[in-house]
Amino acid sequence: MDAENKNIEAEKDKEKFLCEACPYIYDPEKGDPEGGIPPGTPFEDIPDDWLCPICKLDKTHFKKI
């Protein structure tokens, strides 16, 4: 992987996602350890059956911020 692709991947790892139904923000640097998502997990790598830890909606209810 060249330097440009590494930078793009690093930026994707820092993208945060806001739940549209509540104030929860998924931060990949923090993950969701209580929900089984370790720190450093990009949003795209979260399993489809993961739920918002506050309102319990699935990840289709999140938008990139």
Summary of the structure (lengths in Angstrom):
residues: 65
radius of gyration: 12.2
end to end distance: 26.5
largest distance: 39.8
contacts: 156
relative contact order: 0.24
helix: 32%
strand: 18%
